[in-house]
Amino acid sequence: MQRFSWTHQTLKWVFMVSSMLFGTVVCAESTPASTAVATFSSPISYQVYNILAAEIYVRQANPGQAALHYIAVAQQAKDASLAQRAAELATMADDAQLVSRALELWAEIDPNSLEARQYRALSHVQAGRYEAAVKDFVVIRDQMKKKDGGGFELMVSLLEIQRDAQHAYGTLKHYVDTVDQSAPAQLALAEMANGSDHFDEAISAAQVAKKSGTKPQKEQASRLIAEALMGLKQPNKALDEFGPVAHASKDWDLKLSYGRMLILTDRRSEATPLYQQLYAKQPENVDILYTLGLLHLEQKQFNVAEPLIKKLQEVPERANDASYFLGQIHEGQKRTKDAITAYKQAARGTFAMESARRLTALLFATEGLAPARAWIHEYLPTVSNEVHKARLLVMEGKLLHEQKQYAEAEKVFAQALTVNPLDADALYNRALSTERLGRFADAEKDLRDVMSLQPDNASVLNALGYMLMTNTERYTEAESLIRKAIVLAPDDAPVMDSMGWILFRTGKAEEAEAWLRKAYEHLPDPEIAGHLVEVLLARGKADDAKRLLKDTLAKFPDDPLLTKLKDKLVGL
């Protein structure tokens, strides 16, 4: 709303009385409407009293009482600016009834005020009074149309900024149903219907516009129908509707909308040539440049993606993000040193943690554990986010665990939990390390703590079930946990492996074989292969066991479990 301003005469009286009264405590009545004008020596004294009382309530952070005083004086003085001030304060008080009362008074005093009509219309919208809102909007539309021809557009823009999308949509629908069935109105209704998830209504409105509108309006109608079909989970129909229109159109914004839709439906190979056209037309459009670079990167077209991403690096607000993608490009090109340099730059941006993870893995793979740990400790002091600090320490702990330095790994995971006590990843990985150290009870406690944080985490359920099976004879409890995990992750190979192994441990070798074969089909892992070999041997299928062992050893010649099984099979 505009800033409130008093009339000259009223302001003169306020200043005069303020000079006499301020410095002492002035008390205002809380119910000004009940105060009779006759108790004051003149209308001006009544006005001054209420204005001063209202402003004192404002200072006391009581806008509702202040609004009541302004309503009282506005009624007596027939002053629109006082009614406007009342409406402002009622809005601050978040009192819908008081807002409505002030706005009605404002419109009554100044029926030609567009501003009063606007705020009253919006008040009706918020209360769901669609018919009353439309009546005000029609007056606003007609008056604005005489001024600059933009009355309908103003109405739509006012509805678009409303907090309650459903009420905004309901108002516009009432307007279209009762006042205006033109193509522009139908398009506006379809746009708002999509925004409030009324997809069938959006299609109906857009189809009306598609029949009666101009060529550009028909194109927009096709876009809105496609967006509604996307909302209804019918992507193929959406693209069939929109594709021919977008390709034939000369509207580049329309083509861009279609390109985004192709990406959303994972049809990136079709989106790429379209974005190349868009980039040729708008080479300075950063969003198009960004998307085109990622499209080439995702399709592993590294040499094409690289110059685009380097250009993106020149945009200050996108430089760090571009460095992250450049790191991925260099990884794909086997340019490890360049990738490390790029990830170090990206570690200061939006993709900081992902960059840190990739950088740590590259350093570990190419230079070893010490340089990877050194970088983490160099980077840690620059990180202010406690969750991110904990994640970095978990990265370090995983590297130590991988190198079988379980005691040192445990210390690092404990440090991560000092930073963030609810870090489930740190608890989970510490459990894996403490189990390897032979401290099963500590490991079980950590896993149960993770389960309390993430009761539907299949990996944690599986880990605890497997741990119980291999470290205790609590097979019934272990099987229960593994069965819960298999329900949550039916295609997860490690969970299937655990299911097969617990069935074997409990004397159900035939069922165990079926589960382990299924697990091995999903993931030809040496541990799964080892379990399957043992089950095959137990079932008298020595030839199958030898064949599987030989094939797996060819891929994993140094695996200790497979080596033990090889020795076991020598005499068979």
Beta strands, then each sheet from edge to edge (+ up, - down):
end
